[in-house]
Amino acid sequence: MPSDLPSDGSPFFAYGAALLTAMADRDRLVILRSLVDGEMSLNALSMLTGLGRLLCSQELATLQAAGLVHRRVERDTAYFSCRSEKVYKVLGALDEMEQKGA
């Protein structure tokens, strides 16, 4: 193992596993990619992604519990946004890998 990696007992691995687990779902990645451009309502996200409202809501709850998505309510409408630099970095890395054919 390279010397610059944390030891097996490091919180680095637990944190990394939790972050990647929260993102390790096609529907959640579609939602996160959609939120990169800005805040969206549940209805708009559901229509844009093609996911049903219930499934979209469930996936948003998972992302919110992981701290990757923020929820704001205005009157009767819930709006969601992603302001996580970690998410942007992971999505950027995935884009780069896809472009390189990795």
Backbone as JSON, one array per atom type, in Angstrom:
{
  "sequence": "MPSDLPSDGSPFFAYGAALLTAMADRDRLVILRSLVDGEMSLNALSMLTGLGRLLCSQELATLQAAGLVHRRVERDTAYFSCRSEKVYKVLGALDEMEQKGA",
  "N": [[0.85, -1.17, 0.0], [0.6, 2.24, -0.84], [2.52, 4.72, 0.88], [1.3, 7.18, 1.35], [-1.4, 6.82, 1.7], [-4.16, 6.74, 3.99], [-4.3, 4.84, 7.09], [-5.95, 1.62, 7.55], [-7.81, 1.96, 9.6], [-8.6, 4.56, 9.44], [-10.8, 7.42, 9.35], [-11.12, 8.3, 6.79], [-11.68, 6.2, 4.95], [-14.2, 5.31, 5.81], [-15.7, 7.63, 5.48], [-15.37, 8.05, 2.69], [-16.57, 5.71, 1.71], [-19.21, 6.1, 2.57], [-19.95, 8.43, 1.17], [-19.66, 7.59, -1.52], [-21.44, 5.44, -1.54], [-23.88, 6.75, -1.16], [-24.05, 8.02, -3.6], [-24.03, 5.98, -5.38], [-25.97, 5.03, -7.36], [-27.9, 4.83, -10.23], [-30.21, 6.47, -10.67], [-29.95, 8.4, -8.64], [-27.56, 9.61, -9.44], [-28.41, 10.74, -11.85], [-30.23, 12.62, -10.87], [-28.52, 14.23, -9.29], [-26.8, 15.2, -11.29], [-28.63, 16.71, -12.7], [-29.18, 18.7, -10.85], [-26.87, 20.15, -10.76], [-26.92, 22.35, -12.4], [-28.55, 24.08, -11.05], [-31.12, 25.04, -8.66], [-34.11, 23.09, -8.37], [-37.59, 22.23, -8.57], [-39.46, 19.48, -7.14], [-41.36, 18.51, -8.95], [-40.35, 19.51, -11.42], [-37.86, 18.23, -11.49], [-38.67, 15.56, -11.58], [-39.99, 15.48, -14.06], [-37.89, 16.23, -15.81], [-35.97, 14.21, -15.41], [-37.38, 11.93, -15.91], [-38.13, 10.22, -13.99], [-40.54, 8.85, -11.79], [-42.64, 10.76, -9.55], [-42.73, 9.72, -6.91], [-40.51, 7.93, -6.77], [-38.46, 9.73, -7.38], [-38.69, 11.47, -5.21], [-38.04, 9.71, -3.1], [-35.36, 9.09, -3.72], [-34.24, 11.65, -3.55], [-34.6, 12.07, -0.81], [-32.78, 10.22, 0.22], [-30.38, 11.33, -0.74], [-30.49, 13.78, 0.54], [-30.37, 12.99, 3.23], [-27.77, 12.12, 3.27], [-26.48, 14.46, 3.15], [-25.97, 15.65, 0.72], [-27.76, 17.0, -0.8], [-29.8, 19.88, -0.64], [-32.86, 20.95, 0.77], [-35.54, 23.14, 0.22], [-38.48, 24.77, 1.15], [-41.15, 26.44, -0.32], [-44.09, 27.95, 0.05], [-46.28, 25.67, -1.2], [-44.44, 24.13, -2.47], [-41.59, 22.12, -2.86], [-38.18, 22.72, -3.18], [-35.08, 21.72, -4.53], [-31.53, 21.59, -4.2], [-28.06, 21.29, -5.04], [-25.18, 21.87, -3.48], [-22.77, 20.87, -2.98], [-19.39, 20.64, -3.06], [-17.98, 18.3, -3.13], [-19.65, 16.54, -4.52], [-19.64, 17.78, -7.03], [-16.97, 17.37, -7.72], [-16.78, 14.55, -7.83], [-18.65, 13.99, -9.88], [-17.4, 15.38, -11.95], [-15.04, 13.88, -12.17], [-16.14, 11.46, -13.04], [-17.17, 12.27, -15.52], [-14.77, 12.87, -16.82], [-13.54, 10.34, -16.87], [-15.36, 9.0, -18.5], [-15.06, 10.38, -20.91], [-12.47, 9.71, -21.55], [-12.77, 7.11, -22.0], [-12.48, 5.26, -20.0]],
  "CA": [[0.0, 0.0, 0.0], [1.42, 3.45, -0.85], [2.65, 5.3, 2.21], [0.49, 8.38, 1.52], [-2.79, 6.46, 2.0], [-4.44, 6.58, 5.42], [-4.36, 3.46, 7.58], [-7.27, 1.01, 7.42], [-8.71, 2.46, 10.65], [-8.83, 5.98, 9.24], [-12.15, 7.85, 8.96], [-11.09, 8.53, 5.35], [-12.35, 5.11, 4.25], [-15.62, 5.32, 6.19], [-16.29, 8.79, 4.81], [-15.4, 7.77, 1.25], [-17.57, 4.67, 1.45], [-20.54, 6.69, 2.77], [-20.2, 9.33, 0.06], [-19.85, 6.83, -2.76], [-22.66, 4.65, -1.4], [-25.01, 7.65, -1.4], [-24.08, 8.38, -5.02], [-23.91, 4.75, -6.18], [-27.26, 4.63, -7.9], [-28.1, 5.55, -11.48], [-31.22, 7.52, -10.53], [-29.39, 9.48, -7.82], [-26.6, 10.33, -10.28], [-29.2, 11.56, -12.79], [-30.76, 13.75, -10.08], [-27.4, 15.12, -8.95], [-26.36, 15.86, -12.53], [-29.65, 17.71, -13.02], [-29.11, 19.79, -9.88], [-25.62, 20.9, -10.93], [-27.26, 23.61, -13.06], [-29.29, 24.96, -10.16], [-32.25, 24.56, -7.87], [-35.28, 22.62, -9.12], [-38.68, 21.67, -7.79], [-39.65, 18.04, -7.29], [-42.07, 18.28, -10.21], [-39.44, 19.76, -12.54], [-36.87, 17.14, -11.49], [-39.36, 14.35, -12.01], [-40.23, 15.58, -15.51], [-36.61, 16.27, -16.5], [-35.25, 12.94, -15.29], [-38.22, 10.82, -16.32], [-38.43, 9.4, -12.82], [-41.82, 9.17, -11.17], [-42.52, 11.65, -8.38], [-42.44, 8.95, -5.69], [-39.12, 7.47, -6.82], [-37.62, 10.92, -7.31], [-38.76, 11.92, -3.82], [-37.28, 8.76, -2.28], [-33.93, 9.27, -4.0], [-33.88, 12.94, -2.97], [-34.5, 11.89, 0.64], [-31.5, 9.55, 0.47], [-29.32, 12.3, -0.98], [-30.58, 14.79, 1.59], [-29.87, 12.37, 4.47], [-26.32, 12.03, 3.15], [-25.95, 15.81, 3.15], [-25.56, 16.01, -0.62], [-28.81, 17.82, -1.41], [-30.49, 20.77, 0.28], [-34.29, 21.1, 0.47], [-36.15, 24.4, 0.62], [-39.92, 24.76, 0.87], [-41.77, 27.75, -0.53], [-45.53, 27.68, -0.04], [-46.58, 24.23, -1.31], [-43.47, 23.53, -3.39], [-40.25, 21.81, -2.35], [-37.1, 22.95, -4.13], [-33.86, 21.01, -4.16], [-30.3, 22.08, -4.8], [-26.83, 20.6, -4.65], [-24.09, 22.85, -3.35], [-21.65, 20.1, -2.46], [-18.18, 20.6, -3.89], [-17.61, 16.88, -3.25], [-20.46, 15.99, -5.61], [-19.12, 18.34, -8.28], [-15.69, 16.72, -8.02], [-17.04, 13.16, -8.25], [-19.28, 14.03, -11.2], [-16.35, 15.78, -12.88], [-14.16, 12.72, -12.38], [-16.88, 10.51, -13.87], [-17.18, 12.83, -16.87], [-13.42, 12.72, -17.37], [-13.34, 8.92, -17.17], [-16.2, 8.65, -19.65], [-14.45, 10.99, -22.09], [-11.24, 8.98, -21.85], [-13.12, 5.71, -22.28], [-12.0, 4.41, -18.89]],
  "C": [[0.89, 1.23, 0.0], [1.4, 4.13, 0.51], [1.78, 6.54, 2.42], [-0.99, 8.09, 1.76], [-2.99, 6.35, 3.5], [-4.48, 5.11, 5.81], [-5.79, 2.95, 7.46], [-8.28, 1.54, 8.44], [-9.08, 3.92, 10.48], [-10.29, 6.28, 8.88], [-12.25, 8.13, 7.46], [-11.89, 7.46, 4.6], [-13.83, 5.06, 4.56], [-16.34, 6.46, 5.49], [-16.43, 8.54, 3.31], [-16.46, 6.76, 0.89], [-18.99, 5.24, 1.59], [-20.9, 7.62, 1.61], [-20.49, 8.56, -1.22], [-21.1, 5.95, -2.71], [-23.89, 5.52, -1.69], [-25.15, 7.98, -2.88], [-24.16, 7.16, -5.94], [-25.25, 4.21, -6.64], [-27.5, 5.47, -9.15], [-29.07, 6.72, -11.34], [-30.7, 8.7, -9.7], [-28.36, 10.28, -8.6], [-27.31, 11.24, -11.29], [-29.73, 12.8, -12.07], [-29.65, 14.74, -9.77], [-26.91, 15.88, -10.17], [-27.35, 16.96, -12.9], [-29.56, 18.93, -12.1], [-27.83, 20.61, -9.99], [-25.92, 22.28, -11.53], [-28.08, 24.55, -12.19], [-30.47, 24.28, -9.49], [-33.42, 24.17, -8.76], [-36.34, 22.11, -8.15], [-38.75, 20.16, -8.02], [-40.34, 17.74, -8.61], [-41.15, 18.44, -11.42], [-38.39, 18.65, -12.64], [-37.48, 15.85, -12.02], [-39.57, 14.35, -13.53], [-38.91, 15.52, -16.28], [-35.92, 14.91, -16.53], [-36.06, 11.75, -15.8], [-38.53, 9.86, -15.18], [-39.8, 9.8, -12.27], [-41.6, 10.03, -9.93], [-42.13, 10.89, -7.12], [-40.98, 8.5, -5.67], [-38.16, 8.65, -6.69], [-37.56, 11.44, -5.87], [-37.95, 11.02, -2.9], [-35.78, 8.94, -2.48], [-33.43, 10.61, -3.45], [-33.74, 12.85, -1.45], [-33.19, 11.21, 1.01], [-30.34, 10.53, 0.32], [-29.31, 13.39, 0.1], [-30.04, 14.24, 2.91], [-28.35, 12.27, 4.46], [-25.67, 13.42, 3.12], [-25.52, 16.31, 1.78], [-26.54, 16.93, -1.33], [-29.47, 18.64, -0.31], [-31.94, 20.93, -0.18], [-34.79, 22.42, 1.03], [-37.62, 24.35, 0.23], [-40.42, 26.2, 0.76], [-43.24, 27.5, -0.84], [-45.76, 26.17, -0.1], [-45.55, 23.48, -2.14], [-42.13, 23.33, -2.71], [-39.25, 22.0, -3.48], [-35.84, 22.28, -3.62], [-32.67, 21.6, -4.88], [-29.13, 21.23, -4.3], [-25.72, 21.63, -4.65], [-22.81, 22.17, -2.87], [-20.49, 20.07, -3.45], [-17.73, 19.16, -4.11], [-18.37, 16.24, -4.42], [-19.94, 16.49, -6.95], [-17.82, 17.64, -8.69], [-15.89, 15.28, -8.5], [-17.67, 13.13, -9.64], [-18.27, 14.45, -12.28], [-15.4, 14.64, -13.19], [-14.85, 11.67, -13.25], [-16.94, 10.98, -15.32], [-15.82, 12.61, -17.55], [-13.15, 11.27, -17.74], [-14.13, 8.48, -18.4], [-15.58, 9.18, -20.95], [-13.2, 10.23, -22.52], [-11.52, 7.5, -22.16], [-12.66, 4.74, -21.21], [-13.12, 3.57, -18.34]]
}
